[in-house]
Amino acid sequence: MRSAARLTYNQVQNLRDGIIEEDTPSVPTELISDLYGTFEALNAARHARGVIDLDLPERKIRVELDGTISGVDLRIRLDSHRLIEEFMILANVCAAETLEAVKMPCMYRIHDDPAPDRVVALRKFLKTIGLDLAGGQAVRPRHFAHLLQKAKGRPDFMGIQDAILRCQSQAVYSPNNVGHFGLALRRYAHFTSPIRRYSDLLVHRALILGLNLGDDGLASDDADDFPGIGEHISTTERRAMAAERDAFDRLATIYLSERVGAEFNARITGVERFGLFAELLDIGASGLIPVSTLEGGYYRFDEDRRGLFIDGSNTGYKLGQFLKVRLKEANIATGGLLIEPAEQNSEKNKATKPGHRRKNTGNKRPRTKRRR
């Protein structure tokens, strides 16, 4: 490998944008131009094959040198970040193709098709908001991509995106390739440098053996252990992700513990019979709104509409809805937040008054059965 310069993501983006800082190493302009030109070609191919491109903001806790938490920052996603991601995906595909060509075992990163019952549930939800998911029984990634494109600009876009995300299967590691649904790829294996995962190490060892690159390749009987190893590293990955979420929640709760009683802009990210989950937009932390704290009447859970609505009305709260909430409790021991709507029943649809019959508008929705 020949490195022209060691650059940060921000420095690469600045060079692309014509911004030259004093501490930026000198790089020939044509190198940056060629780099982004290749990225644009890869990005065009990405859109052509119909990748499910979800916009999921990432946040990081800001910790000062004395250990105090001073805030939560949104991670800025630049084209330079996306550029590296596309090159990494290409390397991962090439690694899998190479192992297949030399008939070596491969630890694939697989993402199976969404379960049929989840697709049915998603279509029911989309129907309630005037959208549909094409594809029939053979739904493909491009159908989800087209749906996301159609929904862009809608006030409930983030809720639609949440529903699509919940419809997907979970990606796992396996020697049995079924492709990667989300990336719309037939073969995909993690192959990064430096090596960050055990799956990467297995792929490197298989390449060393298959291409006769040295003595550090797979042992002759290692392939027999791949199914069990795939299950194990999939489990440890889920455990690591849960630990990361738990650490973020606890640190965010510590930060918010001094702001009990304050109001925040939020978005409903989950609806259950027992209440609502809402994300504080500026913080990224989620809190629970128990159904018992909702005022105005008896709330029913509507699974198709993904919401809690006052009995006999359209007034209530639904997935993706923005609202202002008040922080009631921040439990540092558990990392849990308890919140409540700052303004009850902020949904604009007007409730049916007791004893008053609604006019038949031709769009009458069947009443949801009581769920116990």
Wavefront OBJ file of the C-alpha trace (Angstrom):
o trace
v 0.000 0.000 0.000
v 1.276 3.459 -0.889
v -0.161 6.256 1.243
v -0.103 9.783 -0.182
v -1.178 11.358 3.117
v -2.748 10.567 6.455
v -5.969 12.566 6.622
v -9.018 12.835 8.838
v -12.550 12.670 7.444
v -12.908 16.433 7.915
v -9.632 17.149 6.121
v -10.625 15.019 3.120
v -14.011 16.730 2.931
v -12.387 20.160 3.194
v -9.992 19.325 0.361
v -12.968 18.255 -1.736
v -14.729 21.530 -0.915
v -11.615 23.618 -1.666
v -10.928 24.506 1.965
v -7.219 24.311 2.801
v -6.243 24.413 6.474
v -2.724 25.048 7.731
v -2.302 21.615 9.312
v -3.604 19.687 6.273
v -0.899 17.657 4.468
v -0.283 18.508 0.834
v -2.258 16.218 -1.487
v -2.445 16.421 -5.296
v -5.840 17.765 -6.341
v -6.312 14.984 -8.911
v -6.094 12.314 -6.194
v -9.029 13.811 -4.303
v -10.948 14.287 -7.549
v -10.373 10.661 -8.603
v -11.302 9.433 -5.126
v -14.655 11.217 -5.163
v -15.257 10.281 -8.777
v -14.963 6.610 -7.857
v -17.242 7.179 -4.872
v -19.878 8.756 -7.110
v -19.769 5.691 -9.389
v -20.154 3.340 -6.418
v -22.944 5.478 -4.991
v -24.792 5.413 -8.321
v -24.518 1.610 -8.364
v -25.822 1.556 -4.802
v -28.961 3.453 -5.796
v -29.393 1.374 -8.962
v -29.554 -1.904 -7.071
v -32.031 -0.450 -4.528
v -30.220 -0.362 -1.189
v -32.428 0.280 1.851
v -30.829 3.544 2.944
v -32.118 4.456 6.390
v -31.191 7.826 7.868
v -30.375 6.900 11.466
v -28.670 9.747 13.361
v -25.833 8.814 15.722
v -24.911 10.688 18.877
v -21.953 10.737 21.204
v -21.679 11.729 24.846
v -19.371 14.700 25.479
v -17.260 13.996 28.576
v -14.893 16.615 29.987
v -11.429 15.915 31.416
v -12.806 15.999 34.973
v -15.328 13.256 34.097
v -18.413 15.468 33.983
v -20.872 15.102 31.107
v -21.300 18.427 29.356
v -23.673 17.432 26.574
v -24.650 15.111 23.745
v -23.466 15.814 20.208
v -24.861 14.665 16.879
v -22.268 12.864 14.781
v -21.881 14.731 11.512
v -22.071 12.423 8.493
v -19.985 13.788 5.619
v -19.529 12.524 2.084
v -16.033 11.498 3.179
v -17.628 9.068 5.677
v -19.921 7.650 3.010
v -16.975 7.390 0.631
v -15.035 5.139 3.013
v -18.159 3.051 3.685
v -18.632 2.379 -0.032
v -14.998 1.339 -0.487
v -15.259 -0.959 2.554
v -18.411 -2.563 1.157
v -16.631 -3.109 -2.150
v -13.662 -4.725 -0.342
v -16.061 -6.977 1.568
v -17.738 -8.121 -1.650
v -14.381 -8.762 -3.335
v -13.186 -10.844 -0.370
v -16.305 -13.054 -0.526
v -16.030 -13.440 -4.307
v -12.349 -14.356 -4.037
v -12.969 -17.036 -1.403
v -15.702 -18.556 -3.549
v -13.390 -18.526 -6.584
v -10.645 -20.432 -4.738
v -13.248 -22.713 -3.099
v -12.453 -21.698 0.461
v -14.922 -21.433 3.364
v -16.221 -17.939 4.022
v -17.854 -16.399 7.071
v -20.546 -14.319 5.391
v -22.394 -11.395 6.853
v -25.947 -12.352 5.926
v -29.187 -10.417 6.147
v -32.205 -12.570 5.349
v -35.452 -11.447 3.718
v -38.003 -9.920 6.129
v -40.440 -12.381 7.661
v -43.792 -12.525 5.775
v -45.824 -11.678 8.889
v -43.761 -8.525 9.447
v -44.324 -7.449 5.855
v -48.078 -7.974 6.292
v -48.056 -5.874 9.496
v -46.072 -3.116 7.767
v -48.502 -3.016 4.846
v -51.444 -2.675 7.232
v -49.746 0.291 8.903
v -48.863 1.928 5.594
v -52.452 1.559 4.388
v -53.676 3.642 7.329
v -51.476 6.555 6.223
v -52.150 6.332 2.502
v -48.994 4.487 1.409
v -48.297 1.037 0.024
v -45.345 -1.315 -0.312
v -44.988 -2.808 -3.791
v -43.626 -6.257 -4.540
v -46.476 -8.528 -3.494
v -45.178 -11.814 -2.073
v -41.689 -11.232 -3.544
v -40.806 -7.942 -1.855
v -37.245 -6.856 -2.650
v -34.902 -4.156 -1.268
v -35.759 -1.783 -4.126
v -39.398 -1.790 -3.039
v -38.405 -0.510 0.407
v -36.044 2.007 -1.236
v -38.872 3.319 -3.446
v -41.145 3.576 -0.408
v -38.560 5.634 1.485
v -38.127 7.904 -1.518
v -41.885 8.381 -1.806
v -42.204 9.169 1.903
v -39.438 11.770 2.024
v -40.699 15.189 2.971
v -43.704 13.858 4.871
v -44.029 14.954 8.517
v -44.333 11.288 9.528
v -41.239 10.172 7.557
v -39.243 9.194 10.643
v -42.118 7.035 11.884
v -42.332 5.317 8.485
v -38.600 4.714 8.639
v -38.941 3.215 12.137
v -41.659 0.870 10.875
v -39.486 -0.246 7.935
v -36.547 -0.879 10.266
v -38.673 -3.035 12.576
v -39.810 -5.051 9.554
v -36.263 -6.169 8.727
v -34.499 -9.330 9.851
v -31.368 -9.115 11.964
v -28.007 -9.457 10.239
v -25.880 -12.377 11.479
v -22.707 -14.276 10.628
v -22.948 -17.623 8.861
v -20.992 -19.833 6.436
v -24.288 -20.464 4.614
v -24.794 -17.549 2.244
v -28.300 -16.172 1.702
v -27.104 -12.726 0.606
v -27.510 -9.354 2.264
v -31.051 -8.046 1.817
v -30.477 -4.526 3.139
v -27.463 -3.876 0.911
v -29.024 -5.749 -2.027
v -25.898 -7.887 -2.408
v -25.635 -11.575 -3.293
v -22.474 -12.068 -1.238
v -20.914 -10.021 1.534
v -18.198 -10.768 4.117
v -16.617 -8.437 6.651
v -13.049 -7.758 5.552
v -11.581 -4.602 7.064
v -8.125 -3.291 7.834
v -7.223 -3.058 10.613
v -9.024 -6.211 11.686
v -11.806 -5.311 14.123
v -13.906 -8.473 14.391
v -13.253 -12.158 14.723
v -15.213 -12.680 11.503
v -12.653 -10.448 9.759
v -9.850 -12.624 11.102
v -11.486 -15.770 9.740
v -11.818 -14.180 6.306
v -8.176 -13.092 6.349
v -7.030 -16.590 7.356
v -9.138 -18.154 4.597
v -7.618 -15.774 2.032
v -4.096 -16.558 3.254
v -4.715 -20.276 2.793
v -6.620 -19.980 -0.476
v -4.086 -17.642 -2.102
v -0.970 -19.306 -0.587
v 0.134 -16.131 1.164
v 1.876 -17.682 4.163
v 1.627 -19.996 7.143
v -1.102 -18.154 9.067
v -4.086 -19.490 7.131
v -6.998 -21.626 8.258
v -6.256 -25.079 9.618
v -7.594 -27.973 7.575
v -10.455 -28.690 9.988
v -11.404 -25.072 10.834
v -14.214 -25.010 8.285
v -16.097 -27.643 10.305
v -16.370 -25.149 13.174
v -17.744 -22.275 11.062
v -21.469 -22.885 11.796
v -20.919 -22.845 15.567
v -18.512 -19.914 15.356
v -21.049 -17.950 13.293
v -23.730 -18.424 15.958
v -21.296 -17.516 18.725
v -19.989 -14.277 17.195
v -23.542 -13.249 16.251
v -24.498 -13.635 19.913
v -21.481 -11.700 21.173
v -22.177 -8.927 18.646
v -25.734 -8.532 19.956
v -24.384 -8.492 23.513
v -21.848 -5.795 22.624
v -24.514 -3.669 20.937
v -26.772 -3.985 23.977
v -23.889 -2.950 26.238
v -23.200 0.072 24.042
v -26.850 1.149 24.156
v -26.958 0.613 27.913
v -23.810 2.707 28.424
v -25.263 5.536 26.331
v -28.587 5.406 28.208
v -26.887 5.528 31.604
v -24.589 8.412 30.683
v -27.469 10.327 29.103
v -29.543 9.738 32.250
v -26.738 11.119 34.420
v -26.645 14.194 32.199
v -30.437 14.605 32.389
v -30.743 13.918 36.124
v -30.247 17.629 36.835
v -32.912 18.630 34.316
v -35.972 16.908 35.806
v -38.997 19.087 35.102
v -37.527 20.507 31.892
v -39.349 20.222 28.583
v -37.915 18.668 25.412
v -38.916 18.175 21.804
v -39.457 14.459 21.218
v -40.650 11.903 18.696
v -42.599 8.726 19.398
v -40.427 5.755 18.391
v -42.438 2.896 19.872
v -46.048 2.152 20.798
v -47.135 -0.592 23.179
v -50.307 -1.333 25.099
v -48.687 -0.085 28.300
v -47.442 3.206 26.867
v -45.261 5.098 24.441
v -41.524 5.306 23.916
v -40.295 8.716 22.813
v -36.826 9.915 21.867
v -35.626 13.299 23.101
v -34.518 14.821 19.811
v -31.586 16.892 21.064
v -30.280 14.134 23.340
v -31.007 10.844 21.571
v -32.130 9.185 24.807
v -35.517 7.446 24.981
v -38.078 7.657 27.753
v -41.317 5.896 28.623
v -44.709 7.597 28.721
v -46.962 5.178 30.666
v -50.478 4.948 29.282
v -51.774 5.649 32.795
v -50.401 9.207 32.541
v -52.304 10.038 29.341
v -55.320 12.223 29.996
v -58.599 12.702 28.184
v -60.155 9.261 28.279
v -59.544 5.539 27.903
v -56.782 4.791 25.399
v -56.906 1.750 23.138
v -53.911 0.230 21.384
v -54.369 0.145 17.599
v -51.829 -2.271 16.165
v -52.510 -1.428 12.524
v -52.189 2.323 13.045
v -49.318 1.882 15.521
v -50.865 4.195 18.082
v -52.831 4.724 21.279
v -56.166 6.456 20.652
v -58.953 7.595 22.946
v -61.858 5.188 22.680
v -64.251 6.229 19.918
v -62.019 8.930 18.438
v -58.943 9.659 16.356
v -57.358 11.655 19.158
v -54.206 10.110 20.532
v -50.571 9.394 19.872
v -48.986 7.411 17.056
v -45.624 6.205 15.808
v -43.437 8.990 14.413
v -45.478 11.808 15.955
v -43.553 14.827 17.237
v -44.529 16.256 20.591
v -43.173 18.228 23.505
v -42.557 16.216 26.671
v -41.637 16.920 30.264
v -38.998 14.897 32.103
v -40.528 13.418 35.261
v -37.822 11.068 36.460
v -34.231 10.134 35.568
v -33.195 6.888 37.257
v -29.399 6.790 37.267
v -29.340 3.243 38.661
v -31.229 1.774 35.700
v -30.617 4.381 33.019
v -34.371 4.774 32.589
v -36.286 7.979 31.869
v -39.927 8.629 32.728
v -41.579 11.390 30.713
v -45.039 12.834 30.087
v -46.601 14.957 27.336
v -46.219 18.649 28.104
v -49.532 19.196 26.297
v -51.987 16.333 26.500
v -53.682 15.052 23.329
v -51.588 17.130 20.959
v -52.732 15.027 17.966
v -54.648 17.424 15.716
v -57.471 15.018 14.830
v -60.524 16.071 16.770
v -62.026 13.649 19.248
v -65.651 12.614 19.121
v -67.580 14.275 21.918
v -69.555 11.990 24.263
v -73.050 11.426 22.937
v -72.191 12.964 19.574
v -72.274 10.833 16.424
v -69.643 11.418 13.757
v -70.718 12.058 10.194
v -70.032 9.269 7.740
v -67.293 10.685 5.511
v -66.853 7.530 3.495
v -63.559 6.765 5.266
v -65.010 5.207 8.367
v -62.425 3.106 10.170
v -63.596 -0.091 11.885
v -63.366 0.109 15.629
v -60.471 -1.748 17.169
v -61.444 -4.636 19.385
v -60.526 -4.375 23.037
v -57.223 -6.084 23.710
v -56.557 -7.498 27.109
l 1 2 3 4 5 6 7 8 9 10 11 12 13 14 15 16 17 18 19 20 21 22 23 24 25 26 27 28 29 30 31 32 33 34 35 36 37 38 39 40 41 42 43 44 45 46 47 48 49 50 51 52 53 54 55 56 57 58 59 60 61 62 63 64 65 66 67 68 69 70 71 72 73 74 75 76 77 78 79 80 81 82 83 84 85 86 87 88 89 90 91 92 93 94 95 96 97 98 99 100 101 102 103 104 105 106 107 108 109 110 111 112 113 114 115 116 117 118 119 120 121 122 123 124 125 126 127 128 129 130 131 132 133 134 135 136 137 138 139 140 141 142 143 144 145 146 147 148 149 150 151 152 153 154 155 156 157 158 159 160 161 162 163 164 165 166 167 168 169 170 171 172 173 174 175 176 177 178 179 180 181 182 183 184 185 186 187 188 189 190 191 192 193 194 195 196 197 198 199 200 201 202 203 204 205 206 207 208 209 210 211 212 213 214 215 216 217 218 219 220 221 222 223 224 225 226 227 228 229 230 231 232 233 234 235 236 237 238 239 240 241 242 243 244 245 246 247 248 249 250 251 252 253 254 255 256 257 258 259 260 261 262 263 264 265 266 267 268 269 270 271 272 273 274 275 276 277 278 279 280 281 282 283 284 285 286 287 288 289 290 291 292 293 294 295 296 297 298 299 300 301 302 303 304 305 306 307 308 309 310 311 312 313 314 315 316 317 318 319 320 321 322 323 324 325 326 327 328 329 330 331 332 333 334 335 336 337 338 339 340 341 342 343 344 345 346 347 348 349 350 351 352 353 354 355 356 357 358 359 360 361 362 363 364 365 366 367 368 369 370 371 372
